[in-house]
Amino acid sequence: SQQSLTQQNQNLLVVPCTRLRTREDRAFQAVDRIALHFNPRFNAKGNINTIVCNSFEAGRWCEEKREKTFPFCQGQEFKIVIKFILSEFVVTLPCDSTIHFPNRFGAEKYSVMTFKGDALIRSIEIKFWVTFDL
């Protein structure tokens, strides 16, 4: 069964086939920009045990980043953490290795997260980091 879930007005998330979009992307059916598409592929589109990260703009996918570290097992629970900093997204995988993916749009905030796929989402935790200039 396929599950789809959307979180709005947040800055950080945890979970699979994840897409972070900018505030102006209000029509979910007509997505113009996806800042981060995180897609663990067990066996899809010719990819076996590969994580594909990408962004989408103006109707086209940009250059993919592929990661061969694949700490996922079908049917087993896992946790990923996606941390957004201004220059990049840092994805921490279950094995504690990280994937660094550039913030190609240069936005300071992403307000929509969409999760779609066969993974059962048990929880999402949102944390905000506040920095102060002293």
C-alpha positions as CSV (number, residue, x, y, z in Angstrom):
1,S,0.0,0.0,0.0
2,Q,1.2,3.5,-0.8
3,Q,1.2,6.2,1.9
4,S,1.3,9.9,1.3
5,L,1.7,12.5,4.1
6,T,2.3,16.3,4.0
7,Q,3.7,18.5,6.7
8,Q,3.5,22.3,6.3
9,N,5.3,25.3,7.8
10,Q,8.2,23.4,9.3
11,N,12.0,23.5,8.8
12,L,13.2,20.0,9.6
13,L,12.1,16.5,9.3
14,V,12.7,12.8,9.7
15,V,11.8,10.1,6.9
16,P,11.7,8.4,3.3
17,C,11.1,9.4,-0.4
18,T,11.0,12.9,1.1
19,R,10.5,16.2,-0.8
20,L,11.1,19.6,0.7
21,R,9.4,22.4,-1.2
22,T,9.4,26.2,-1.0
23,R,6.5,28.2,0.4
24,E,5.2,29.3,-3.0
25,D,4.5,25.6,-3.9
26,R,0.9,25.6,-2.7
27,A,-0.6,23.4,-5.4
28,F,0.6,19.9,-4.5
29,Q,-0.4,18.5,-7.9
30,A,1.6,21.0,-9.9
31,V,5.0,21.1,-8.2
32,D,7.4,23.5,-9.8
33,R,10.3,23.2,-7.3
34,I,11.5,20.4,-5.1
35,A,14.6,21.4,-3.0
36,L,15.4,17.9,-1.9
37,H,14.1,14.6,-3.2
38,F,15.5,11.8,-1.0
39,N,14.8,8.4,-2.5
40,P,16.2,5.1,-1.1
41,R,15.8,2.5,-3.9
42,F,15.9,-1.2,-3.2
43,N,15.3,-2.1,-6.8
44,A,13.8,0.6,-8.9
45,K,14.6,2.3,-12.2
46,G,17.7,0.1,-12.7
47,N,19.0,1.1,-9.3
48,I,19.7,-1.6,-6.7
49,N,20.4,-0.6,-3.0
50,T,21.1,3.0,-4.0
51,I,20.0,6.3,-2.4
52,V,19.2,9.0,-5.0
53,C,19.0,12.7,-4.0
54,N,18.0,15.4,-6.4
55,S,16.1,18.6,-6.9
56,F,13.4,19.6,-9.4
57,E,13.0,23.0,-11.0
58,A,11.1,24.4,-14.1
59,G,9.7,21.0,-15.0
60,R,13.1,19.2,-15.0
61,W,15.1,17.1,-12.6
62,C,18.6,18.5,-11.9
63,E,21.8,16.5,-11.6
64,E,21.3,13.5,-9.3
65,K,23.6,12.6,-6.4
66,R,23.8,8.9,-5.8
67,E,25.0,7.2,-2.6
68,K,26.0,3.6,-2.5
69,T,25.9,3.4,1.3
70,F,22.6,1.7,1.8
71,P,21.8,0.9,5.5
72,F,18.2,-0.1,4.8
73,C,16.6,-3.6,5.0
74,Q,13.1,-4.2,3.6
75,G,10.6,-4.7,6.4
76,Q,12.9,-3.3,9.1
77,E,12.3,-0.1,11.0
78,F,14.8,2.8,10.4
79,K,15.3,6.4,11.2
80,I,16.8,9.2,9.1
81,V,17.4,12.8,10.1
82,I,17.4,15.6,7.6
83,K,19.0,18.8,8.9
84,F,18.7,21.9,6.9
85,I,21.4,24.6,7.1
86,L,21.5,27.5,4.7
87,S,24.1,26.0,2.3
88,E,22.9,22.4,2.3
89,F,20.8,19.5,3.6
90,V,22.6,17.0,5.8
91,V,21.0,13.6,5.8
92,T,22.1,11.3,8.6
93,L,21.4,7.6,7.8
94,P,20.7,4.7,10.2
95,C,24.4,3.7,10.1
96,D,25.4,7.3,11.2
97,S,27.0,8.1,7.8
98,T,25.9,11.4,6.2
99,I,24.9,12.6,2.8
100,H,25.5,16.3,2.0
101,F,23.2,17.7,-0.6
102,P,23.4,21.4,-1.7
103,N,20.6,23.9,-1.1
104,R,20.4,24.6,-4.9
105,F,17.6,27.2,-4.6
106,G,19.3,29.2,-1.8
107,A,16.1,29.6,0.2
108,E,16.4,30.3,3.9
109,K,13.2,28.4,4.7
110,Y,11.2,25.4,3.3
111,S,7.7,25.3,4.5
112,V,6.3,22.1,2.9
113,M,7.4,18.5,3.3
114,T,5.9,15.6,1.4
115,F,6.4,11.9,2.1
116,K,5.3,9.4,-0.5
117,G,6.0,5.7,-0.9
118,D,5.7,2.3,0.7
119,A,7.3,3.0,4.0
120,L,5.1,3.2,7.0
121,I,5.7,6.4,8.8
122,R,5.5,6.0,12.6
123,S,6.6,9.4,13.7
124,I,8.0,12.7,12.6
125,E,10.0,15.0,14.9
126,I,10.5,18.6,14.2
127,K,13.3,20.6,15.9
128,F,14.1,24.2,15.5
129,W,17.6,25.6,16.1
130,V,17.7,29.2,17.2
131,T,21.0,31.1,17.0
132,F,21.7,34.4,18.6
133,D,24.3,37.0,17.7
134,L,26.2,38.1,20.8
